[in-house]
């Protein structure tokens, strides 16, 4: 049986597969290559007028790659809507290694020095594979997503993979595409020599530049 290593995970992403676990307590993982894939076209990312106003007066502090472990464990933690998780200890171990290798990235959302939301994923070439996000305060995960999109657009990424499509992601311009179309976009994105922008957004210019360029919904 082939050992699952961080390099195997990277190779799997490069051909369109991603890992999941049956439950938080499961010892193993399995690979998924769905018929239809959720993506957020970066050029079509949009937000509501009310959320744009919220971002303008954003009460949260947002950081990048400063507390990957807390973010991935926050994503795996039970919530009122979901008691179990597809993120088990094996996935946490693998993605933490990818983080230390420079491929894994996290966005952290803070309120009064408490982590209230965030997301994590993997960057390869010009493709970012968003794995999961969580929120302990209203709007926190949305702020994390907006910050991620700002970084991806600034860096020159062309593909934001969300794995599956949800009503929540559709509200930001997300769409569902076929496996074949996803792999076509993936092949092009992987060839791009871009680097994920992980510097601090100290003055909030990243989000400001994003909101000025966005299409708004009502």
C-alpha positions as CSV (number, residue, x, y, z in Angstrom):
1,X,0.0,0.0,0.0
2,X,1.4,3.4,-1.0
3,X,2.2,5.7,1.9
4,X,0.3,9.0,1.8
5,X,2.9,11.7,1.9
6,X,2.8,15.5,1.3
7,X,4.3,14.9,-2.1
8,X,1.6,12.4,-3.0
9,X,-1.0,15.0,-2.0
10,X,0.6,17.6,-4.2
11,X,0.7,15.2,-7.1
12,X,-2.9,14.3,-6.5
13,X,-4.0,17.9,-6.6
14,X,-2.1,18.4,-9.8
15,X,-4.3,15.8,-11.6
16,X,-7.5,16.9,-10.0
17,X,-7.9,14.7,-6.9
18,X,-8.2,15.9,-3.2
19,X,-8.3,13.9,0.1
20,X,-11.0,13.5,2.6
21,X,-11.7,11.3,5.6
22,X,-15.0,9.5,6.5
23,X,-15.0,11.2,9.9
24,X,-12.9,13.1,12.4
25,X,-12.0,9.8,14.1
26,X,-11.2,7.8,10.9
27,X,-7.6,6.6,10.6
28,X,-7.5,6.6,6.8
29,X,-8.3,9.0,4.0
30,X,-9.7,8.6,0.5
31,X,-9.4,10.5,-2.7
32,X,-12.1,12.4,-4.5
33,X,-12.4,13.4,-8.2
34,X,-16.0,14.6,-8.5
35,X,-17.9,14.7,-11.8
36,X,-18.6,18.4,-11.1
37,X,-16.2,20.8,-9.3
38,X,-16.9,24.0,-7.5
39,X,-14.8,27.1,-8.4
40,X,-14.9,30.8,-7.8
41,X,-13.8,32.6,-11.0
42,X,-11.6,35.3,-9.6
43,X,-12.6,37.8,-12.2
44,X,-16.3,37.3,-11.3
45,X,-15.9,37.4,-7.5
46,X,-18.6,39.7,-6.1
47,X,-20.1,40.8,-2.8
48,X,-23.3,42.4,-1.6
49,X,-23.5,46.1,-0.9
50,X,-24.0,45.4,2.8
51,X,-20.9,43.2,3.0
52,X,-18.9,45.9,1.2
53,X,-20.0,48.4,3.8
54,X,-19.0,45.8,6.5
55,X,-15.5,45.4,5.0
56,X,-15.1,49.2,4.9
57,X,-15.6,49.3,8.7
58,X,-14.1,45.8,9.3
59,X,-13.9,45.2,13.0
60,X,-11.6,42.2,12.6
61,X,-7.8,41.9,12.2
62,X,-6.8,39.6,9.4
63,X,-3.4,37.8,9.2
64,X,-1.9,35.3,6.9
65,X,0.1,32.1,7.7
66,X,0.5,33.0,11.3
67,X,-1.5,30.2,13.0
68,X,-2.1,27.4,10.6
69,X,-2.6,24.8,13.3
70,X,-5.4,26.7,15.0
71,X,-7.1,27.4,11.7
72,X,-7.1,23.8,10.4
73,X,-8.3,22.6,13.9
74,X,-10.9,25.3,13.9
75,X,-12.2,23.9,10.6
76,X,-12.3,20.4,12.0
77,X,-14.0,21.3,15.2
78,X,-17.7,20.5,15.7
79,X,-20.3,23.1,15.2
80,X,-24.1,23.5,15.8
81,X,-24.8,22.6,12.2
82,X,-22.2,19.9,11.8
83,X,-21.0,17.6,14.6
84,X,-18.6,15.5,12.6
85,X,-15.9,16.5,10.1
86,X,-14.1,15.1,7.1
87,X,-10.8,16.5,8.5
88,X,-9.1,13.9,10.6
89,X,-5.6,13.8,12.3
90,X,-4.0,12.4,9.2
91,X,-5.2,15.3,7.1
92,X,-4.1,17.7,9.8
93,X,-0.7,16.1,9.8
94,X,-0.3,16.2,6.0
95,X,-1.5,19.7,5.5
96,X,0.6,21.0,8.4
97,X,3.6,19.5,6.6
98,X,2.5,21.2,3.4
99,X,2.4,24.5,5.3
100,X,5.9,24.1,6.5
101,X,7.0,23.2,3.0
102,X,5.5,26.5,1.7
103,X,2.5,25.1,-0.1
104,X,-0.1,25.3,2.6
105,X,-1.6,28.7,3.6
106,X,-4.0,30.0,6.1
107,X,-6.0,33.2,6.6
108,X,-6.7,34.1,10.2
109,X,-9.5,36.4,11.4
110,X,-9.1,37.9,14.9
111,X,-11.2,39.8,17.3
112,X,-9.6,41.1,20.5
113,X,-6.7,38.7,20.0
114,X,-9.1,35.7,19.7
115,X,-9.3,33.6,16.6
116,X,-12.9,33.9,15.3
117,X,-12.6,32.6,11.8
118,X,-10.3,31.5,9.0
119,X,-9.6,29.2,6.1
120,X,-6.8,27.1,4.8
121,X,-5.7,25.6,1.5
122,X,-2.9,24.7,-0.9
123,X,-1.2,26.8,-3.6
124,X,0.4,25.2,-6.6
125,X,1.4,27.3,-9.5
126,X,-1.5,29.6,-10.3
127,X,-4.1,27.4,-8.6
128,X,-5.3,27.6,-5.1
129,X,-7.2,24.7,-3.6
130,X,-9.4,26.0,-0.8
131,X,-10.0,23.2,1.7
132,X,-12.2,24.5,4.5
133,X,-13.2,27.6,6.5
134,X,-14.8,28.3,9.8
135,X,-16.5,31.1,11.6
136,X,-17.1,31.8,15.3
137,X,-18.4,35.3,14.7
138,X,-20.8,36.5,12.1
139,X,-19.1,37.5,8.8
140,X,-15.7,36.2,9.9
141,X,-15.4,33.5,7.3
142,X,-16.6,35.9,4.6
143,X,-13.8,38.3,5.6
144,X,-11.3,35.5,5.4
145,X,-12.5,34.5,1.9
146,X,-12.4,38.1,0.7
147,X,-8.9,38.5,2.0
148,X,-7.9,35.3,0.2
149,X,-9.3,36.4,-3.1
150,X,-7.5,39.8,-2.7
151,X,-4.2,37.9,-2.3
152,X,-4.8,35.6,-5.2
153,X,-5.7,38.4,-7.6
154,X,-2.7,40.4,-6.5
155,X,-0.4,37.4,-6.9
156,X,-1.7,36.5,-10.4
157,X,-3.6,33.3,-9.6
158,X,-6.2,32.2,-12.1
159,X,-8.0,29.2,-10.4
160,X,-9.7,29.1,-7.0
161,X,-11.0,25.6,-6.4
162,X,-13.7,25.2,-3.7
163,X,-14.2,21.4,-4.4
164,X,-18.0,21.5,-4.1
165,X,-20.5,24.3,-4.7
166,X,-22.7,25.6,-1.9
167,X,-25.3,28.4,-1.8
168,X,-22.9,30.3,0.3
169,X,-20.1,30.2,-2.3
170,X,-22.5,30.8,-5.1
171,X,-23.4,34.1,-3.5
172,X,-19.7,35.2,-4.2
173,X,-19.9,34.2,-7.8
174,X,-19.0,30.6,-7.4
175,X,-20.1,28.1,-10.1
176,X,-20.0,24.4,-10.8
177,X,-18.1,23.2,-13.8
178,X,-17.5,19.7,-15.3
179,X,-14.5,17.6,-14.3
180,X,-13.1,18.0,-17.8
181,X,-13.4,21.8,-17.7
182,X,-11.8,21.9,-14.3
183,X,-8.8,19.9,-15.4
184,X,-8.5,22.1,-18.5
185,X,-8.3,25.2,-16.3
186,X,-6.1,23.4,-13.8
187,X,-3.5,22.5,-16.4
188,X,-3.2,26.1,-17.5
189,X,-3.0,27.4,-13.9
190,X,-0.3,25.0,-12.9
191,X,2.0,26.3,-15.5
192,X,2.0,29.9,-14.1
193,X,5.1,31.0,-12.2
194,X,3.3,32.9,-9.5
195,X,3.9,33.1,-5.7
196,X,1.3,33.3,-3.1
197,X,1.3,36.8,-1.4
198,X,1.6,36.1,2.3
199,X,2.8,39.5,3.6
200,X,0.7,41.3,6.3
201,X,-2.0,43.6,5.1
202,X,-1.1,46.2,7.6
203,X,-3.0,49.1,6.2
204,X,-5.9,47.2,4.8
205,X,-4.9,48.1,1.2
206,X,-5.5,44.6,-0.1
207,X,-9.2,44.5,0.8
208,X,-9.6,48.1,-0.2
209,X,-8.2,47.4,-3.7
210,X,-10.5,44.3,-3.9
211,X,-13.7,46.1,-3.0
212,X,-13.0,48.9,-5.4
213,X,-12.7,46.4,-8.3
214,X,-15.7,44.2,-7.4
215,X,-19.1,43.7,-9.0
216,X,-21.7,44.3,-6.3
217,X,-24.9,42.4,-5.8
218,X,-27.9,43.9,-4.0
